[in-house]
Amino acid sequence: MDTETMTIEEFLALPNKQQCSMENISKLSVDDLLLLLLDENDLTIEVRNEISIYLNTVIPNVIFESEFVEDNSEKEEIHYPALNTVAIIYIILGWAILIFGIISSIYVFSEVNEISGVVIFISTLFLAISTFAISELIKVLTDMSSFLYQILNFLKQKK
């Protein structure tokens, strides 16, 4: 093994304690280190944190995920029960619109007018998809708020 550089395969072959060594981490290129963090390798949290610490010295002002959230059990989240309830109501409303609209369009198509039945069916699909999209939008916004809260807490701890 070369004393100056190391490949990812050679690094992964090392025992966990040696993987945490800054000496061995510094033998990898920055690209290889980023690949290790992004790849689904079986690195422990300690190794990921040591790699993140090294990368933060090489590339300052960058927050790497393994340093940001060490463990899912320690992850702080903000929950919005009212918005979650509204999202569930929109999902239920979407299904109700879809079911009622399909039944109505079938009835109108067969009993009244074929064109009106098709128009009701297309309108129903548009309205149901819109309510499902609103529900998903609410979920995305609450997730974004939770992640922004985590980032804010992390930045406060760094100061």
N, CA and C of each residue as an Amber inpcrd file, in Angstrom:
protein
   477
   0.8430000  -1.1780000   0.0000000   0.0000000   0.0000000   0.0000000
   0.8840000   1.2360000   0.0000000   0.5770000   2.1750000  -0.8680000
   1.3350000   3.4070000  -0.9860000   1.1290000   4.2660000   0.2600000
   2.1850000   4.9360000   0.7260000   2.0780000   5.7340000   1.9480000
   1.4270000   7.0880000   1.6890000   1.3910000   7.5390000   0.4420000
   0.8500000   8.8670000   0.1370000  -0.6500000   8.8360000  -0.1700000
  -1.0790000   7.8790000  -0.9700000  -2.4840000   7.8230000  -1.3630000
  -3.0690000   6.4500000  -1.0520000  -4.3910000   6.4160000  -1.0440000
  -5.0960000   5.1730000  -0.7450000  -6.3630000   5.1560000  -1.5950000
  -6.7560000   3.9700000  -2.0340000  -7.9870000   3.8460000  -2.7990000
  -9.1500000   3.6140000  -1.8300000 -10.3510000   3.7670000  -2.3460000
 -11.5380000   3.5240000  -1.5190000 -11.5710000   2.0770000  -1.0480000
 -11.2020000   1.1580000  -1.9290000 -11.2130000  -0.2630000  -1.5740000
 -10.2300000  -0.5550000  -0.4330000  -9.0480000   0.0510000  -0.5200000
  -8.0630000  -0.1380000   0.5510000  -8.5720000   0.4660000   1.8610000
  -9.2180000   1.6200000   1.7760000  -9.7550000   2.2640000   2.9730000
 -10.8540000   1.4100000   3.6090000 -11.7440000   0.8800000   2.7850000
 -12.8390000   0.0600000   3.3150000 -12.3430000  -1.2590000   3.8960000
 -11.1740000  -1.7070000   3.4510000 -10.6040000  -2.9480000   3.9800000
 -10.0050000  -2.7570000   5.3720000  -9.7460000  -1.5130000   5.7490000
  -9.1700000  -1.2360000   7.0710000 -10.1860000  -1.5000000   8.1710000
  -9.6970000  -1.8470000   9.3690000 -10.6260000  -1.9720000  10.4990000
 -11.2230000  -0.6080000  10.8550000 -12.3300000  -0.6320000  11.5670000
 -13.0650000   0.5910000  11.9050000 -12.1890000   1.6220000  12.6160000
 -11.3610000   1.1730000  13.5290000 -10.5190000   2.1060000  14.2980000
  -9.5290000   2.8270000  13.3870000  -8.9820000   2.1130000  12.4110000
  -8.0400000   2.7300000  11.4790000  -8.7530000   3.6260000  10.4690000
 -10.0180000   3.3220000  10.1720000 -10.7900000   4.1870000   9.2850000
 -11.0510000   5.5440000   9.9440000 -11.1180000   5.5830000  11.2680000
 -11.3490000   6.8350000  11.9990000 -10.0770000   7.6790000  12.1060000
  -8.9450000   7.1240000  11.7260000  -7.6780000   7.8370000  11.8270000
  -7.5830000   8.9300000  10.7680000  -7.2870000  10.1570000  11.2210000
  -7.1380000  11.2750000  10.2790000  -5.9890000  11.0340000   9.3080000
  -4.9830000  10.2870000   9.7530000  -3.8490000   9.9680000   8.8810000
  -4.3230000   9.1650000   7.6740000  -5.1640000   8.1510000   7.9150000
  -5.6740000   7.3400000   6.8050000  -6.7060000   8.0980000   5.9800000
  -7.5270000   8.9030000   6.6350000  -8.5330000   9.6860000   5.9070000
  -7.8550000  10.6700000   4.9620000  -6.7630000  11.2710000   5.4230000
  -6.0820000  12.2650000   4.5880000  -5.3840000  11.6380000   3.3810000
  -5.2160000  10.3280000   3.3690000  -4.6060000   9.6570000   2.2160000
  -5.5770000   9.5040000   1.0480000  -6.8670000   9.6980000   1.3140000
  -7.8730000   9.6260000   0.2540000  -8.0550000  10.9950000  -0.3770000
  -8.4110000  11.0060000  -1.6270000  -8.6890000  12.2910000  -2.2920000
 -10.0370000  12.8280000  -1.8000000 -10.2560000  14.1150000  -1.9740000
 -11.5210000  14.7320000  -1.5620000 -12.6830000  14.1030000  -2.3310000
 -12.4780000  13.8170000  -3.6020000 -13.5220000  13.1810000  -4.3990000
 -13.8880000  11.8130000  -3.8390000 -12.8640000  11.0300000  -3.4550000
 -13.1130000   9.7130000  -2.8820000 -13.8490000   9.8330000  -1.5510000
 -13.4770000  10.8190000  -0.7480000 -14.1460000  11.0070000   0.5410000
 -15.6170000  11.3830000   0.3500000 -15.8770000  12.2580000  -0.6100000
 -17.2650000  12.6190000  -0.8940000 -18.0470000  11.4140000  -1.3990000
 -17.4090000  10.5980000  -2.2330000 -18.0610000   9.3740000  -2.7070000
 -18.3780000   8.4330000  -1.5490000 -17.4500000   8.3300000  -0.6020000
 -17.6880000   7.4690000   0.5610000 -18.9000000   7.9410000   1.3530000
 -19.0230000   9.2610000   1.5310000 -20.1590000   9.7910000   2.2830000
 -21.4720000   9.6290000   1.5200000 -21.4340000   9.8130000   0.2100000
 -22.6520000   9.7440000  -0.5790000 -23.0560000   8.3170000  -0.9040000
 -22.0860000   7.4300000  -0.9990000 -22.3670000   6.0420000  -1.3420000
 -23.0050000   5.3310000  -0.1650000 -23.5850000   4.1910000  -0.4440000
 -24.2230000   3.4030000   0.6100000 -23.2370000   2.3910000   1.1920000
 -22.0330000   2.8410000   1.5260000 -21.0560000   1.9660000   2.1480000
 -21.4300000   1.7440000   3.6000000 -20.9350000   0.6580000   4.1610000
 -21.2280000   0.3350000   5.5520000 -20.2470000   1.0380000   6.4740000
 -20.2630000   2.3620000   6.4480000 -19.4060000   3.1290000   7.3410000
 -20.1660000   3.4030000   8.6290000 -19.4580000   3.3410000   9.7300000
 -20.1000000   3.6590000  11.0020000 -20.2790000   5.1680000  11.1160000
 -21.0830000   5.5730000  12.0720000 -21.3140000   7.0030000  12.2910000
 -20.0100000   7.6920000  12.6770000 -19.1710000   6.9980000  13.4550000
 -17.8960000   7.5910000  13.8690000 -17.0080000   7.8820000  12.6660000
 -16.9250000   6.9220000  11.7520000 -16.0920000   7.1070000  10.5580000
 -16.6630000   8.2400000   9.7020000 -17.9730000   8.2610000   9.5180000
 -18.6030000   9.3310000   8.7420000 -18.3300000  10.6970000   9.3820000
 -18.3950000  10.7700000  10.6990000 -18.1310000  12.0400000  11.3830000
 -16.6760000  12.4720000  11.2170000 -15.7490000  11.5260000  11.3090000
 -14.3380000  11.8650000  11.1280000 -14.0690000  12.3410000   9.7040000
 -14.6920000  11.6880000   8.7330000 -14.5540000  12.1250000   7.3440000
 -15.1460000  13.5250000   7.1840000 -16.2910000  13.7700000   7.8140000
 -16.9220000  15.0960000   7.7360000 -16.0420000  16.1630000   8.3670000
 -15.4510000  15.8500000   9.4860000 -14.5640000  16.8130000  10.1530000
 -13.3760000  17.1360000   9.2530000 -12.7930000  16.0970000   8.6560000
 -11.6690000  16.3250000   7.7530000 -12.0980000  17.1630000   6.5500000
 -13.2450000  16.8190000   5.9560000 -13.7180000  17.5700000   4.7860000
 -14.0410000  19.0130000   5.1440000 -14.5170000  19.2500000   6.3540000
 -14.8090000  20.6240000   6.7730000 -13.5310000  21.4380000   6.9460000
 -12.4120000  20.7730000   7.2070000 -11.1450000  21.5110000   7.2670000
 -10.6030000  21.7750000   5.8650000 -10.8470000  20.8390000   4.9470000
 -10.3690000  20.9910000   3.5760000 -11.2830000  21.9260000   2.7780000
 -12.5900000  21.7630000   2.9700000 -13.5820000  22.5990000   2.2760000
 -14.3730000  23.3320000   3.3670000 -13.9290000  24.5120000   3.7880000
 -14.6080000  25.2000000   4.8810000 -16.0130000  25.6700000   4.5020000
 -16.8130000  25.9170000   5.5250000 -18.1790000  26.4390000   5.3850000
 -19.1240000  25.4800000   4.6720000 -18.8710000  24.1970000   4.7890000
 -19.7630000  23.1980000   4.2170000 -20.2190000  22.2900000   5.3470000
 -21.5140000  22.0170000   5.3930000 -22.0660000  21.1320000   6.4230000
 -22.3600000  19.7970000   5.7590000 -21.7290000  18.7500000   6.2470000
 -21.9790000  17.4250000   5.7210000 -22.9960000  16.7200000   6.5970000
 -23.8360000  15.8980000   5.9810000 -24.9840000  15.3030000   6.6580000
 -24.5840000  14.4820000   7.8780000 -23.5250000  13.7030000   7.7920000
 -23.1840000  12.8430000   8.9160000 -22.7990000  13.6560000  10.1420000
 -22.2710000  14.8610000   9.9320000 -21.9880000  15.7120000  11.0790000
 -23.2570000  16.4070000  11.5500000 -24.1540000  16.6560000  10.6310000
 -25.3810000  17.3910000  10.9300000 -26.3400000  16.5600000  11.7790000
 -26.6270000  15.3360000  11.3710000 -27.5210000  14.4510000  12.1220000
 -26.7640000  13.1640000  12.3880000 -26.4020000  12.9510000  13.6320000
 -25.6260000  11.7600000  13.9600000 -26.4850000  10.5140000  14.0240000
 -27.6650000  10.6490000  14.5610000 -28.5010000   9.4970000  14.7650000
 -29.9520000   9.9390000  14.6460000 -30.7900000   9.0920000  14.0650000
 -32.1920000   9.4560000  13.9080000 -32.8970000   9.6290000  15.2450000
 -32.4210000   8.9730000  16.2900000 -33.0670000   9.1010000  17.5890000
 -32.8360000  10.4880000  18.1830000 -31.7320000  11.1530000  17.7870000
 -31.4390000  12.4780000  18.3060000 -32.0140000  13.5800000  17.4300000
 -32.6370000  13.2190000  16.3510000 -33.1350000  14.1820000  15.3890000
 -34.3310000  14.9280000  15.9770000 -34.2090000  16.2490000  16.0350000
 -35.2980000  17.0630000  16.5390000 -36.1950000  17.4410000  15.3830000
 -37.4990000  17.3140000  15.5960000 -38.4380000  17.6880000  14.5640000
 -39.5250000  18.5610000  15.1630000 -40.0550000  19.4130000  14.3410000
 -41.2200000  20.1820000  14.7260000 -42.4070000  19.5040000  14.0610000
 -43.4160000  19.2540000  14.8420000 -44.6130000  18.6270000  14.2880000
 -45.7290000  19.6640000  14.2400000 -46.5060000  19.6180000  13.1950000
 -47.6310000  20.5120000  13.0190000 -48.9010000  19.6620000  12.9560000
 -49.4750000  19.3340000  14.1130000 -50.6380000  18.4350000  14.0900000
 -51.8320000  19.0110000  13.3380000 -52.0450000  20.3170000  13.4200000
 -53.1970000  20.9050000  12.7160000 -53.0120000  20.8040000  11.2040000
 -51.7880000  21.0880000  10.7240000 -51.5460000  20.9880000   9.2870000
 -51.5910000  19.5390000   8.8120000 -51.1070000  18.6200000   9.6460000
 -51.2010000  17.2050000   9.2870000 -52.6640000  16.7720000   9.1940000
 -53.4990000  17.2880000  10.1020000 -54.9280000  16.9730000  10.0640000
 -55.5600000  17.5510000   8.7990000 -55.1930000  18.7750000   8.4460000
 -55.7150000  19.3850000   7.2140000 -55.2860000  18.5580000   6.0000000
 -54.0490000  18.0760000   5.9830000 -53.5800000  17.2490000   4.8710000
 -54.3900000  15.9580000   4.7730000 -54.6880000  15.3530000   5.9090000
 -55.5040000  14.1260000   5.9070000 -56.9150000  14.4280000   5.4150000
 -57.4670000  15.5700000   5.8360000 -58.8060000  15.9600000   5.3730000
 -58.8050000  16.1440000   3.8540000 -57.7340000  16.7500000   3.3200000
 -57.6520000  16.9120000   1.8620000 -57.5690000  15.5610000   1.1510000
 -56.8690000  14.6090000   1.7300000 -56.8010000  13.2700000   1.1190000
 -58.1910000  12.6280000   1.1100000 -58.8900000  12.6980000   2.2440000
 -60.2420000  12.1270000   2.3250000 -61.1730000  12.8410000   1.3400000
 -61.0700000  14.1650000   1.2830000 -61.8860000  14.9390000   0.3520000
 -61.5800000  14.5460000  -1.0960000 -60.3180000  14.3430000  -1.4070000
 -59.9350000  13.9300000  -2.7570000 -60.5440000  12.5960000  -3.1400000
 -60.4950000  11.6370000  -2.2140000 -61.0950000  10.3270000  -2.5020000
 -62.6150000  10.4380000  -2.6380000 -63.2420000  11.2490000  -1.7800000
 -64.6950000  11.4200000  -1.8680000 -65.0780000  12.0570000  -3.2070000
 -64.3260000  13.0820000  -3.6200000 -64.5970000  13.7250000  -4.9160000
 -64.4310000  12.7220000  -6.0480000 -63.3750000  11.9230000  -5.9770000
 -63.1090000  10.9500000  -7.0380000 -64.2270000   9.9100000  -7.1290000
 -64.6190000   9.3500000  -5.9870000 -65.6690000   8.3150000  -5.9870000
 -67.0040000   8.9040000  -6.4360000 -67.4060000  10.0380000  -5.8350000
 -68.6730000  10.6590000  -6.2020000 -68.6690000  11.1040000  -7.6600000
 -67.5730000  11.6400000  -8.1190000 -67.4840000  12.1050000  -9.4990000
 -67.5660000  10.9760000 -10.5000000 -66.9280000   9.8570000 -10.2080000
 -66.9840000   8.7140000 -11.1290000 -68.4050000   8.1610000 -11.1940000
 -69.0330000   8.0260000 -10.0200000 -70.4230000   7.5350000 -10.0040000
 -71.3360000   8.4990000 -10.7620000 -71.1650000   9.8030000 -10.5270000
 -71.9900000  10.8050000 -11.2150000 -71.7490000  10.7910000 -12.7160000
 -70.4930000  10.6920000 -13.1170000 -70.2020000  10.7050000 -14.5530000
 -70.7630000   9.4640000 -15.2410000 -70.7190000   8.3240000 -14.5720000
 -71.3020000   7.1040000 -15.1620000 -72.8120000   7.2690000 -15.3150000
 -73.4370000   7.8050000 -14.2690000 -74.8950000   8.0160000 -14.3350000
 -75.2480000   8.9930000 -15.4510000 -74.5790000  10.1410000 -15.4940000
 -74.8800000  11.1510000 -16.5140000 -74.5640000  10.6050000 -17.9060000
 -73.4750000   9.8690000 -18.0550000 -73.0870000   9.3100000 -19.3500000
 -74.1580000   8.3510000 -19.8690000 -74.6920000   7.5160000 -18.9780000
 -75.6470000   6.5010000 -19.4340000 -77.0820000   7.0080000 -19.4920000
 -77.4730000   7.9600000 -18.6250000 -78.8690000   8.3680000 -18.5480000
 -79.1770000   9.7080000 -19.2110000 -78.2280000  10.6540000 -19.1560000
 -78.5520000  11.9970000 -19.6190000 -77.8910000  12.2970000 -20.9670000
 -76.5640000  12.5050000 -20.9210000 -75.8680000  12.9450000 -22.1250000
 -74.4250000  12.4290000 -22.0480000 -73.9320000  11.8670000 -23.1200000
 -72.5860000  11.2930000 -23.1240000 -71.5150000  12.3630000 -22.9510000
 -71.6740000  13.4890000 -23.6190000 -70.6790000  14.5640000 -23.5400000
 -70.6100000  15.1160000 -22.1170000 -71.7590000  15.3040000 -21.4930000
 -71.7890000  15.8080000 -20.1180000 -71.1160000  14.8220000 -19.1640000
 -71.3130000  13.5420000 -19.3950000 -70.6720000  12.5180000 -18.5570000
 -69.1620000  12.5740000 -18.6590000 -68.6510000  12.7540000 -19.8750000
 -67.2120000  12.8600000 -20.0870000 -66.6640000  14.1300000 -19.4390000
 -67.3850000  15.2390000 -19.5740000 -66.9550000  16.5020000 -18.9650000
 -66.9220000  16.3720000 -17.4370000 -67.9290000  15.7470000 -16.8630000
 -67.9520000  15.5390000 -15.4090000 -66.7830000  14.6550000 -14.9820000
 -66.4950000  13.6100000 -15.7560000 -65.3840000  12.7070000 -15.4120000
 -64.0490000  13.4450000 -15.4430000 -63.7960000  14.2380000 -16.4920000
 -62.5360000  14.9760000 -16.6050000 -62.4300000  16.0270000 -15.4980000
 -63.5390000  16.7030000 -15.2060000 -63.5460000  17.6910000 -14.1200000
 -63.2710000  17.0270000 -12.7730000 -63.8380000  15.8630000 -12.5800000
 -63.6260000  15.1160000 -11.3380000 -62.1590000  14.7410000 -11.1680000
 -61.5480000  14.2400000 -12.2270000 -60.1290000  13.8830000 -12.1490000
 -59.2770000  15.0950000 -11.8270000 -59.5500000  16.2220000 -12.4800000
 -58.7860000  17.4370000 -12.2320000 -58.9370000  17.9020000 -10.7840000
 -60.1540000  17.9140000 -10.2870000 -60.4030000  18.3680000  -8.9190000
 -59.7960000  17.4090000  -7.8890000 -59.9120000  16.1020000  -8.1180000
 -59.3460000  15.1240000  -7.1780000 -57.8220000  15.2180000  -7.1490000
 -57.2120000  15.3200000  -8.3210000 -55.7470000  15.4470000  -8.3730000
 -55.2970000  16.7310000  -7.6960000 -56.0650000  17.8020000  -7.8600000
 -55.7190000  19.0760000  -7.2030000 -55.7710000  18.9440000  -5.6840000
 -56.7750000  18.2610000  -5.1500000 -56.8510000  18.1140000  -3.6850000
 -55.7210000  17.2180000  -3.1720000 -55.3770000  16.1710000  -3.9240000
 -54.2320000  15.3380000  -3.5160000 -52.9380000  16.1460000  -3.5400000
 -52.7910000  17.0120000  -4.5400000 -51.5870000  17.8470000  -4.6470000
 -51.4990000  18.8380000  -3.4830000 -52.6170000  19.4080000  -3.0850000
 -52.6190000  20.3270000  -1.9440000 -52.1940000  19.5940000  -0.6780000
 -52.6760000  18.3840000  -0.5100000 -52.2890000  17.5770000   0.6530000
 -50.7840000  17.3230000   0.6650000 -50.2330000  16.9460000  -0.4740000
 -48.7900000  16.7030000  -0.5660000 -47.9910000  17.9790000  -0.3480000
 -48.4950000  19.0920000  -0.8380000 -47.8250000  20.3700000  -0.6370000
 -47.7370000  20.7170000   0.8490000 -48.8050000  20.4670000   1.5700000
 -48.7900000  20.7160000   3.0190000 -47.7330000  19.8440000   3.6870000
 -47.6440000  18.5740000   3.2890000 -46.6390000  17.6770000   3.8730000
 -45.2220000  18.1460000   3.5590000 -44.9950000  18.5750000   2.3190000
 -43.6660000  19.0540000   1.9220000 -43.2830000  20.2930000   2.7230000
 -44.2080000  21.2170000   2.8810000 -43.9140000  22.4450000   3.6210000
 -43.6080000  22.1660000   5.0920000 -44.3210000  21.2250000   5.7080000
 -44.0190000  20.9010000   7.1040000 -42.6700000  20.1890000   7.2190000
 -42.3400000  19.3440000   6.2500000 -41.0190000  18.7020000   6.2550000
 -39.9090000  19.7290000   6.0820000 -40.1120000  20.6840000   5.1800000
 -39.1100000  21.7310000   4.9720000 -38.9110000  22.5460000   6.2410000
 -39.9910000  22.8500000   6.9150000 -39.8980000  23.6200000   8.1560000
 -39.1110000  22.8470000   9.2030000 -39.3570000  21.5480000   9.2840000
 -38.6500000  20.7210000  10.2510000 -37.1560000  20.6820000   9.9460000
 -36.7880000  20.5150000   8.6770000 -35.3750000  20.4720000   8.3140000
 -34.6960000  21.8230000   8.5040000 -35.4020000  22.8990000   8.2050000
 -34.8340000  24.2250000   8.4350000 -34.6070000  24.4790000   9.9220000
 -35.4980000  23.9660000  10.7540000 -35.3370000  24.0790000  12.2010000
 -34.0850000  23.3210000  12.6510000 -33.8530000  22.1350000  12.0850000
 -32.6490000  21.3680000  12.4150000 -31.3950000  22.1190000  11.9920000
 -31.4110000  22.7010000  10.8230000 -30.2500000  23.4550000  10.3310000
 -29.9960000  24.6580000  11.2280000 -31.0550000  25.3530000  11.6160000
 -30.9170000  26.5080000  12.5050000 -30.2900000  26.1010000  13.8350000
 -30.7590000  24.9990000  14.4110000 -30.1780000  24.5140000  15.6680000
 -28.7190000  24.1330000  15.5000000 -28.3870000  23.5040000  14.3680000
 -27.0020000  23.1240000  14.1250000 -26.1160000  24.3550000  14.0270000
 -26.5770000  25.3610000  13.2850000 -25.7770000  26.5760000  13.1310000
 -25.6340000  27.3170000  14.4480000 -26.6540000  27.2840000  15.3000000
 -26.5580000  27.9040000  16.6140000 -25.5170000  27.2040000  17.4800000
 -25.4320000  25.8740000  17.3610000 -24.4580000  25.1050000  18.1420000
 -23.0430000  25.3590000  17.6480000 -22.8650000  25.6640000  16.3580000
 -21.5340000  25.9060000  15.7900000 -20.9220000  27.2070000  16.2780000
 -21.7810000  28.1910000  16.6620000 -21.2660000  29.5170000  17.0650000
 -20.6170000  29.4850000  18.3940000
